[in-house]
Amino acid sequence: MFNNNTNKSILLTGAAGFIGSNFVLYFLEKYPEYNLVNLDLLTYAGNLENLKECESNPRYKFIKGDICNRELVEFIFNEYDIQGVIHFAAESHVDNSIKNPGVFVQTNVNGTYTLVDVAKNYWMEKPFTCKPEYKECRFHHISTDEVYGTLSLELNDLFTESTPYAPNSPYSASKASSDMIIRAYSETFGLNAVITNCSNNYGPKQHDEKLIPTIIRKALAGENIPIYGDGKNIRDWLYVLDHCKGIDLVYHNGKKGETYNIGGRNERTNLQIVDRICSILDEMIPVSNSSLKSYRDLITFVEDRAGHDRRYAIDATKLENELGWRADENFDSGIVKTVAWYLRKYGINK
């Protein structure tokens, strides 16, 4: 148990991953009235190194376990009197979902069902009636813009909260399914739930296999930098701390049963991303290989991913207008901070 039992305990799932670990540090510092319980199975994307800064914090507790394990989830709710859930845990690597879709269905669909069903039973007496001491409890589900499918490269349209779902990969299909489960528990049982769908995150602590860490890692090693297809796929990039601030706002102030999109308004092709990172590296750590003029010379095009969506872009107007959210970083400022963090990670002090 925690030292301070007057604090509210919030269950975070998957918070040893990229976004969750950034959120834990942000949330612990901002809210001294909260105890945080982190339930994480530590699959390929989870890493306790991401949370070394808060290991000794008396308001933080790590539990290794599976969100699909109902007995464990029920134990955590009872043991820590959980009064809020922020659900990050998900299998999220699209390539892996193509190779092994079943794992994604198990974690993202069944795991989400287990969590929300336990929360409903713990907090509510019956549909639309909360137990008196749990009236303020909320379930916040973290999702992705990939549930909306793909946008045209020619049009300037954006994903809004009313865009129909059209997931194209096993990953996005599993996330769309989990979103629908949360919606159903809000509509059928009156559970106090909210959903946020975010665009592509970047920043410190992202898993090495993702696009931006891969570009940095490969460039520094003097290895070919792989870019799928023609490199013209477009993503809207969101700095991870801006995402954390958006989650914070929605968790505390969002309307029950609503969905909020969180996006950075930073559309870039993959070619633009790799070009910008190579420019930063060329300036900070000029290439030492005499056969190369620039890190750009390492860019290599590889066979495109199956079902690769061409463009994602988020319209965050609802979050901006209703809750006053604004991104503090644009891509140019955020990517410099990100590259600098990875240089420190790899022992290159710049």
PETA-V983557 format. One record per residue. N is the residue number from 1. PHI is phi in degrees with one decimal (NA if undefined). D_FIRST is the distance of its C-alpha to the first C-alpha in Angstrom with 2 decimals. Layout:
BEGIN
n: <N | N>
phi: <PHI | PHI>
d_first: <D_FIRST | D_FIRST>
END
This chain:
BEGIN
n: <1 | 2 | 3 | 4 | 5 | 6 | 7 | 8 | 9 | 10 | 11 | 12 | 13 | 14 | 15 | 16 | 17 | 18 | 19 | 20 | 21 | 22 | 23 | 24 | 25 | 26 | 27 | 28 | 29 | 30 | 31 | 32 | 33 | 34 | 35 | 36 | 37 | 38 | 39 | 40 | 41 | 42 | 43 | 44 | 45 | 46 | 47 | 48 | 49 | 50 | 51 | 52 | 53 | 54 | 55 | 56 | 57 | 58 | 59 | 60 | 61 | 62 | 63 | 64 | 65 | 66 | 67 | 68 | 69 | 70 | 71 | 72 | 73 | 74 | 75 | 76 | 77 | 78 | 79 | 80 | 81 | 82 | 83 | 84 | 85 | 86 | 87 | 88 | 89 | 90 | 91 | 92 | 93 | 94 | 95 | 96 | 97 | 98 | 99 | 100 | 101 | 102 | 103 | 104 | 105 | 106 | 107 | 108 | 109 | 110 | 111 | 112 | 113 | 114 | 115 | 116 | 117 | 118 | 119 | 120 | 121 | 122 | 123 | 124 | 125 | 126 | 127 | 128 | 129 | 130 | 131 | 132 | 133 | 134 | 135 | 136 | 137 | 138 | 139 | 140 | 141 | 142 | 143 | 144 | 145 | 146 | 147 | 148 | 149 | 150 | 151 | 152 | 153 | 154 | 155 | 156 | 157 | 158 | 159 | 160 | 161 | 162 | 163 | 164 | 165 | 166 | 167 | 168 | 169 | 170 | 171 | 172 | 173 | 174 | 175 | 176 | 177 | 178 | 179 | 180 | 181 | 182 | 183 | 184 | 185 | 186 | 187 | 188 | 189 | 190 | 191 | 192 | 193 | 194 | 195 | 196 | 197 | 198 | 199 | 200 | 201 | 202 | 203 | 204 | 205 | 206 | 207 | 208 | 209 | 210 | 211 | 212 | 213 | 214 | 215 | 216 | 217 | 218 | 219 | 220 | 221 | 222 | 223 | 224 | 225 | 226 | 227 | 228 | 229 | 230 | 231 | 232 | 233 | 234 | 235 | 236 | 237 | 238 | 239 | 240 | 241 | 242 | 243 | 244 | 245 | 246 | 247 | 248 | 249 | 250 | 251 | 252 | 253 | 254 | 255 | 256 | 257 | 258 | 259 | 260 | 261 | 262 | 263 | 264 | 265 | 266 | 267 | 268 | 269 | 270 | 271 | 272 | 273 | 274 | 275 | 276 | 277 | 278 | 279 | 280 | 281 | 282 | 283 | 284 | 285 | 286 | 287 | 288 | 289 | 290 | 291 | 292 | 293 | 294 | 295 | 296 | 297 | 298 | 299 | 300 | 301 | 302 | 303 | 304 | 305 | 306 | 307 | 308 | 309 | 310 | 311 | 312 | 313 | 314 | 315 | 316 | 317 | 318 | 319 | 320 | 321 | 322 | 323 | 324 | 325 | 326 | 327 | 328 | 329 | 330 | 331 | 332 | 333 | 334 | 335 | 336 | 337 | 338 | 339 | 340 | 341 | 342 | 343 | 344 | 345 | 346 | 347 | 348 | 349 | 350>
phi: <NA | -80.3 | -64.6 | -107.5 | -85.1 | -85.5 | -75.8 | -78.8 | -101.8 | -115.2 | -90.7 | -107.3 | -109.6 | 65.7 | -87.1 | -94.1 | -83.8 | -61.2 | -70.1 | -60.8 | -69.1 | -63.8 | -68.4 | -55.9 | -63.3 | -62.8 | -72.2 | -60.1 | -70.9 | -79.1 | -123.8 | -67.5 | -87.2 | -110.5 | -99.6 | -115.8 | -108.1 | -106.0 | -100.6 | -145.8 | -83.7 | 56.0 | -76.5 | -56.1 | -90.8 | -85.8 | -148.4 | -65.8 | -58.4 | -64.4 | -120.0 | -58.4 | -66.4 | -117.3 | -54.5 | -96.0 | -71.8 | -67.2 | -98.5 | -125.6 | -134.5 | -101.9 | -128.2 | -83.2 | 179.2 | -101.7 | -66.4 | -80.3 | -85.1 | -59.9 | -59.6 | -67.4 | -62.5 | -63.4 | -59.7 | -63.5 | -60.6 | -73.7 | -67.8 | -110.2 | 49.0 | -64.2 | -122.2 | -174.9 | -130.9 | -123.2 | -102.7 | -91.6 | -56.0 | -167.9 | -73.3 | -134.8 | -90.2 | -58.0 | -57.3 | -65.7 | -69.2 | -72.9 | -76.8 | -145.1 | -61.3 | -60.0 | -62.3 | -70.5 | -64.4 | -60.6 | -74.2 | -76.3 | -93.8 | -66.0 | -63.8 | -63.6 | -57.8 | -58.8 | -61.0 | -71.5 | -70.6 | -63.8 | -61.2 | -59.7 | -67.7 | -76.9 | -94.0 | -119.0 | -79.1 | -163.1 | -52.5 | 66.8 | -133.1 | -81.0 | -60.7 | -52.1 | -80.9 | -121.9 | -66.0 | -95.7 | -71.9 | -137.2 | -110.5 | -110.4 | -101.8 | -93.5 | -127.2 | -136.1 | -72.2 | -66.6 | -64.8 | -83.4 | 90.6 | -129.5 | -107.9 | -71.8 | -75.8 | -87.8 | -93.1 | -102.5 | -72.4 | -132.4 | -73.3 | -115.5 | -64.9 | -100.9 | -63.6 | -62.0 | -72.5 | -152.5 | -66.0 | -115.5 | -118.6 | -56.2 | -60.1 | -66.6 | -65.0 | -68.7 | -69.8 | -60.7 | -62.4 | -66.6 | -59.6 | -65.7 | -63.1 | -62.7 | -58.4 | -62.2 | -69.7 | -72.5 | -75.5 | -82.2 | -108.2 | 75.9 | -63.0 | -75.5 | -131.8 | -136.5 | -128.1 | -121.2 | -115.3 | -111.7 | -84.9 | -59.6 | -89.2 | -146.7 | 139.7 | -61.6 | 77.8 | -73.7 | -62.7 | -58.2 | -78.6 | -72.2 | -56.5 | -66.7 | -60.0 | -63.4 | -58.9 | -64.5 | -63.3 | -65.6 | -61.5 | -65.0 | -86.1 | 71.4 | -101.9 | -59.0 | -96.2 | -80.8 | -125.0 | -64.7 | 55.1 | -94.4 | 75.8 | -98.2 | -62.4 | -110.0 | -130.1 | -97.6 | -101.1 | -125.1 | -67.4 | -60.3 | -69.8 | -64.5 | -63.2 | -58.3 | -66.8 | -68.2 | -59.6 | -54.7 | -62.6 | -69.9 | -59.3 | -88.0 | -126.6 | -66.7 | -79.5 | -52.4 | 81.7 | -96.3 | -112.0 | -130.0 | -88.8 | -121.5 | -138.6 | -94.0 | 54.0 | -130.3 | -74.5 | -144.5 | -75.3 | -61.9 | -64.7 | -65.3 | -62.8 | -67.0 | -64.8 | -67.2 | -65.2 | -62.6 | -63.3 | -63.7 | -67.3 | -58.3 | -76.6 | -82.9 | -138.4 | -51.8 | -59.8 | -95.7 | -76.9 | -65.8 | -83.1 | -112.2 | -88.9 | -155.4 | -60.5 | -59.4 | -65.0 | -89.0 | -65.3 | -133.0 | -90.5 | -121.0 | -55.0 | -65.8 | -68.2 | -61.5 | 63.7 | -71.5 | -63.8 | -81.7 | -151.2 | -123.3 | -158.2 | -103.3 | -99.5 | -96.2 | -57.3 | -60.2 | -65.0 | -66.6 | -76.6 | -81.1 | -118.7 | 75.3 | -73.5 | -141.4 | -73.3 | -83.0 | -109.7 | -92.6 | -64.5 | -64.3 | -78.0 | -68.5 | -72.9 | -65.1 | -62.3 | -66.8 | -60.1 | -60.8 | -64.1 | -68.2 | -62.4 | -65.5 | -60.0 | -90.3 | 76.9 | -109.7 | -89.1 | -133.6>
d_first: <0.00 | 3.78 | 6.66 | 8.57 | 7.95 | 11.61 | 11.37 | 12.13 | 10.23 | 12.99 | 13.45 | 15.94 | 17.93 | 20.13 | 19.04 | 20.16 | 23.63 | 26.16 | 25.53 | 21.77 | 21.23 | 23.56 | 21.76 | 18.26 | 19.91 | 21.96 | 19.26 | 16.80 | 19.85 | 21.29 | 18.45 | 16.32 | 15.16 | 13.26 | 9.94 | 11.18 | 10.21 | 13.32 | 14.73 | 17.91 | 20.32 | 21.93 | 25.43 | 28.35 | 27.23 | 23.58 | 23.25 | 20.32 | 22.99 | 22.81 | 19.34 | 19.96 | 20.01 | 16.34 | 14.90 | 13.98 | 12.85 | 9.57 | 9.57 | 10.13 | 8.67 | 11.56 | 12.11 | 15.73 | 17.26 | 20.01 | 20.03 | 22.77 | 20.58 | 20.16 | 18.26 | 15.53 | 15.56 | 15.46 | 12.48 | 10.52 | 12.02 | 11.18 | 7.60 | 6.78 | 10.09 | 11.87 | 14.71 | 16.58 | 17.60 | 19.63 | 21.19 | 22.75 | 22.75 | 26.37 | 29.03 | 31.25 | 34.06 | 37.29 | 39.23 | 36.69 | 36.84 | 40.59 | 40.31 | 37.59 | 37.08 | 35.29 | 32.06 | 32.03 | 32.61 | 29.86 | 27.11 | 28.38 | 29.71 | 27.92 | 24.52 | 24.93 | 26.13 | 23.13 | 20.67 | 22.79 | 23.57 | 20.01 | 19.38 | 22.62 | 21.90 | 18.49 | 19.88 | 23.50 | 25.55 | 28.60 | 30.35 | 30.43 | 28.45 | 24.81 | 22.74 | 23.13 | 19.55 | 19.47 | 22.87 | 21.80 | 19.76 | 21.47 | 21.82 | 23.39 | 25.26 | 26.56 | 30.03 | 33.22 | 36.82 | 38.04 | 37.77 | 40.86 | 43.05 | 45.53 | 47.66 | 51.28 | 52.23 | 55.21 | 53.67 | 51.35 | 49.21 | 45.43 | 42.56 | 41.58 | 39.08 | 42.04 | 43.20 | 43.51 | 41.27 | 43.25 | 40.99 | 43.03 | 40.73 | 38.46 | 35.54 | 36.58 | 37.46 | 33.98 | 32.48 | 35.07 | 34.09 | 30.41 | 31.56 | 33.67 | 30.85 | 28.85 | 32.09 | 32.74 | 29.42 | 30.18 | 33.80 | 33.49 | 30.35 | 30.04 | 26.62 | 25.84 | 26.21 | 27.81 | 29.16 | 30.13 | 32.73 | 33.20 | 36.02 | 35.90 | 33.28 | 34.05 | 32.63 | 30.45 | 28.42 | 30.40 | 31.02 | 34.24 | 36.01 | 36.15 | 39.42 | 38.89 | 37.08 | 39.73 | 42.55 | 41.23 | 40.47 | 43.80 | 45.79 | 44.46 | 45.24 | 48.73 | 48.18 | 49.34 | 47.18 | 47.07 | 47.62 | 47.83 | 51.19 | 53.08 | 50.06 | 50.78 | 47.68 | 46.14 | 42.49 | 40.99 | 38.68 | 35.58 | 33.84 | 30.16 | 28.99 | 31.34 | 29.72 | 26.23 | 27.78 | 29.33 | 26.13 | 24.57 | 27.66 | 27.77 | 24.12 | 24.55 | 28.26 | 29.69 | 31.39 | 29.83 | 31.38 | 32.94 | 33.23 | 33.58 | 35.20 | 34.17 | 36.95 | 38.31 | 42.03 | 42.70 | 44.76 | 45.91 | 47.61 | 46.23 | 49.42 | 48.69 | 45.18 | 46.51 | 49.42 | 47.26 | 44.93 | 48.00 | 49.54 | 46.51 | 46.47 | 50.26 | 49.95 | 47.00 | 47.83 | 51.39 | 52.07 | 53.33 | 55.06 | 58.71 | 59.27 | 56.87 | 57.59 | 54.15 | 50.87 | 52.32 | 54.66 | 51.77 | 51.18 | 51.94 | 52.07 | 50.67 | 50.99 | 49.22 | 46.06 | 46.82 | 46.45 | 45.70 | 45.38 | 47.74 | 46.10 | 42.90 | 42.73 | 40.44 | 41.58 | 38.71 | 40.87 | 38.72 | 35.60 | 37.82 | 39.68 | 37.02 | 34.05 | 35.89 | 34.46 | 36.53 | 36.17 | 36.30 | 37.61 | 40.77 | 41.29 | 43.43 | 40.91 | 37.86 | 39.58 | 40.57 | 36.97 | 35.96 | 38.74 | 37.95 | 34.30 | 35.54 | 38.15 | 35.51 | 33.49 | 36.69 | 37.48 | 40.25 | 39.91 | 41.83>
END
